Amino acid sequence: MNKLINKHAPLRSLSKRKIKRLSKPWITKGIRKSIRIKNELFFSGDRNKYKFYRNKILHLSRISKRTFYHNYFRQNVCNMKKTWEGINALISHKKSNKVISRIKRPDNNITTDQLEIPNILNKHFASIGPQLASKIPHSPIHFSQYLPKDSCPSSSFALNIVLPCEVEAEINSLPPNKALGLYSCPVRILKDASQILSKPLAIFLNKSVQSGIYPSKLKHAKIIPVFKNEDESDPNNYRPISLLSLLIVSLRKLYIND
């Protein structure tokens, strides 16, 4: 599917003008037209008229910006993520995509090899779970004894067959900015093709449950190391974010809600 997307809907880089326009959504079409007139006045040599027009545009831009963010925060008053995105945009706080240039090996030697750094971090993250599990004291009491007797699950359970309409509804409910993992495609394209993809995906899920086999490739995740604080070369100062396949993350909810 990714091959088809790259062939018929390849990613294109935006021009600097387009990026600037998207970064300031409060600049309306009328203000942009006024800015062009202002630029023409600058080159005409009429300084007084240019300054008057410039100050007027600055005043209107400030009002437009204030109105835009007032409506933005009012619409997203119950959405904490959107609220913080708006706050960060106001204070010009941008996310840093800094490349990890050096990392400590297990023997405390520093390496700058860009091919070795991901392997060191991956092995470090994979070892955290067993290390924490080994520190848990052994208990002679079985975990089921802590559960209320009336809420204990029965010895068996059954899953209903997933229908294509359920798959399509789940795909269309995905957030537009959902992060992509391996073997994924952009959410917008996935939604546009949801009606076509829903049937084969439903068959895939049902066959996977019936056979008891889960594709090994879909178990793979893309790991994003996020720096916390202090020494940037210490693997302990990074936390991993795992991005699974977007299809599986969304379709897995069908069985969770079953």
C-alpha positions in Angstrom: 0.0 0.0 0.0 2.9 2.4 0.8 4.2 1.8 -2.7 0.9 2.9 -4.2 0.8 5.9 -1.9 4.4 7.0 -2.9 3.6 6.5 -6.6 0.2 8.3 -6.7 0.3 10.6 -3.7 4.0 11.4 -3.0 5.0 13.8 -0.2 5.9 17.2 -1.4 7.9 19.9 0.4 6.1 23.2 1.0 7.5 26.5 -0.1 8.7 29.0 2.5 5.7 31.2 1.7 3.3 28.4 2.3 4.9 27.4 5.6 4.8 31.0 6.8 1.2 31.2 5.8 0.3 28.0 7.7 2.2 29.2 10.8 0.0 32.3 11.1 -3.6 31.1 10.5 -4.9 34.4 11.8 -3.6 36.3 8.8 -6.7 36.4 6.7 -7.0 36.7 2.9 -7.9 40.4 3.3 -4.8 41.1 5.5 -2.6 39.3 2.9 -4.0 41.5 0.2 -3.3 44.6 2.3 0.3 43.4 2.9 0.8 43.3 -0.9 -0.5 46.9 -1.2 1.8 47.9 1.7 4.8 46.4 -0.1 3.9 48.3 -3.3 3.7 51.6 -1.3 7.2 50.9 0.1 8.7 50.6 -3.4 6.8 53.6 -4.6 8.7 55.9 -2.3 5.7 57.4 -0.5 7.0 56.9 3.0 4.1 58.7 4.9 1.4 56.6 3.2 3.5 53.5 3.6 3.9 54.1 7.4 0.2 54.8 7.9 -0.7 51.6 6.0 1.9 49.5 7.8 0.7 50.6 11.3 -2.9 50.0 10.2 -2.1 46.4 9.1 -0.2 45.8 12.3 -3.2 46.9 14.4 -5.6 44.7 12.4 -3.2 41.7 12.6 -3.1 42.0 16.4 -6.9 42.1 16.6 -7.2 39.1 14.2 -4.6 37.1 16.2 -6.4 37.9 19.5 -9.8 36.9 18.0 -8.3 33.7 16.5 -6.8 32.4 19.8 -9.9 33.5 21.8 -12.1 31.3 19.5 -9.4 28.5 19.5 -9.3 28.2 23.3 -13.0 28.4 23.6 -13.5 25.6 21.1 -10.9 23.4 22.8 -11.7 24.2 26.4 -12.1 20.5 27.2 -9.2 19.3 25.1 -6.0 19.6 27.1 -3.7 18.5 24.3 -5.1 21.2 21.9 -5.0 23.8 24.7 -1.2 23.2 25.3 -0.6 23.3 21.6 -2.2 26.7 21.5 -0.2 27.9 24.5 3.1 26.6 23.0 2.3 28.4 19.7 1.6 31.7 21.6 4.9 31.5 23.5 6.8 30.3 20.4 7.8 27.1 22.2 8.8 24.7 19.4 9.6 21.0 19.8 13.2 20.2 19.4 14.1 17.4 17.0 17.7 17.1 18.2 19.7 14.2 16.8 21.4 12.0 19.4 25.1 12.4 18.6 26.7 10.4 21.4 25.7 7.7 23.8 27.3 5.6 26.5 27.9 1.9 25.8 27.3 -0.6 28.7 31.0 -0.4 29.5 30.6 3.5 29.9 32.6 4.2 26.8 31.2 6.9 24.5 30.3 6.1 20.9 29.3 8.5 18.1 28.5 5.9 15.5 25.0 6.6 14.2 24.5 2.9 13.4 25.5 1.8 16.8 23.5 4.3 18.9 20.0 2.9 18.0 21.1 -0.6 18.9 22.5 0.5 22.2 19.2 2.4 23.1 17.1 -0.5 21.8 18.9 -3.1 24.0 18.7 -0.7 27.0 15.0 -0.3 26.6 14.4 -4.0 26.1 16.3 -4.8 29.4 14.3 -2.5 31.6 11.3 -4.8 31.9 13.3 -7.9 33.0 15.4 -5.8 35.4 12.3 -4.4 37.1 10.6 -7.8 37.2 13.6 -9.4 38.9 13.3 -6.9 41.7 9.6 -7.8 42.5 9.6 -10.0 45.7 8.0 -13.4 45.3 4.7 -13.9 46.9 3.2 -17.3 47.8 -0.3 -15.8 47.3 -1.8 -16.2 43.8 -3.0 -13.0 42.2 -6.5 -14.4 41.8 -7.0 -14.4 45.6 -6.9 -10.6 45.5 -9.8 -10.4 43.1 -13.4 -10.3 44.2 -15.1 -13.6 43.8 -18.1 -12.2 41.9 -15.9 -10.4 39.3 -13.5 -13.3 38.5 -13.6 -14.2 34.8 -15.0 -17.5 33.7 -12.7 -20.3 32.4 -13.5 -19.4 28.7 -14.6 -16.5 26.6 -15.7 -15.9 23.0 -15.1 -13.1 20.5 -17.7 -11.9 18.1 -16.9 -11.8 14.4 -15.6 -8.4 13.3 -17.8 -6.8 10.5 -16.5 -4.6 7.7 -18.8 -1.8 8.9 -17.2 -1.9 12.3 -13.7 -1.7 10.8 -14.7 1.3 8.6 -16.2 3.1 11.6 -13.1 2.5 13.7 -10.8 3.8 10.9 -13.0 7.0 10.4 -12.8 7.7 14.2 -8.9 8.0 14.1 -7.5 11.4 15.0 -6.1 13.2 11.9 -2.7 13.7 13.5 -2.3 10.1 14.8 1.4 9.1 14.9 2.4 6.5 12.3 4.3 3.3 13.2 5.7 0.6 10.9 3.6 -0.7 8.0 1.2 2.3 8.2 0.0 5.1 6.0 -1.2 8.6 6.6 -4.6 8.8 8.4 -6.2 10.9 5.7 -5.4 8.4 3.0 -6.5 5.5 5.3 -9.9 7.3 5.8 -10.4 7.9 2.1 -9.8 4.2 1.4 -11.7 2.9 4.5 -14.6 1.6 2.5 -12.3 -0.5 0.3 -10.0 -1.6 3.0 -12.6 -2.5 5.6 -13.5 -5.9 4.1 -10.0 -7.4 3.7 -9.0 -6.0 7.1 -12.1 -7.7 8.7 -11.2 -11.0 7.1 -7.6 -10.6 8.3 -8.7 -10.0 11.9 -11.1 -12.9 11.9 -8.6 -15.3 10.4 -6.0 -14.2 12.9 -8.3 -15.0 15.8 -9.6 -18.3 14.4 -6.1 -19.6 13.6 -4.5 -18.2 16.8 -1.6 -16.7 14.7 -0.6 -13.1 14.8 1.7 -11.8 12.1 5.2 -11.3 13.4 5.8 -8.1 11.4 2.9 -6.4 13.1 4.6 -7.0 16.5 7.4 -4.7 15.5 7.3 -1.2 16.7 9.2 2.0 15.9 10.9 3.3 19.0 11.3 7.0 19.5 13.7 7.9 22.3 12.6 11.1 24.1 15.2 12.9 26.2 14.2 13.7 29.8 17.0 15.7 31.5 20.7 15.8 32.7 23.3 13.8 30.7 22.3 13.4 27.1 24.8 10.5 26.6 23.2 8.4 29.4 20.6 5.9 28.0 18.8 6.1 31.4 17.9 9.7 30.7 15.7 8.7 27.7 12.2 7.3 27.7 10.9 5.2 24.8 7.8 5.8 22.9 6.6 2.7 20.9 4.7 3.3 17.7 2.9 0.2 16.4 1.2 -0.2 13.1 -1.6 2.3 12.8 -4.0 -0.3 11.4 -3.4 -2.7 14.3 -3.7 0.0 17.0 -7.1 1.1 15.6 -8.5 -2.4 14.9 -7.3 -3.8 18.2 -10.0 -1.5 19.9 -12.7 -3.6 18.2 -11.7 -6.6 20.4 -11.1 -4.5 23.5 -14.7 -3.2 23.2 -16.1 -6.6 22.4 
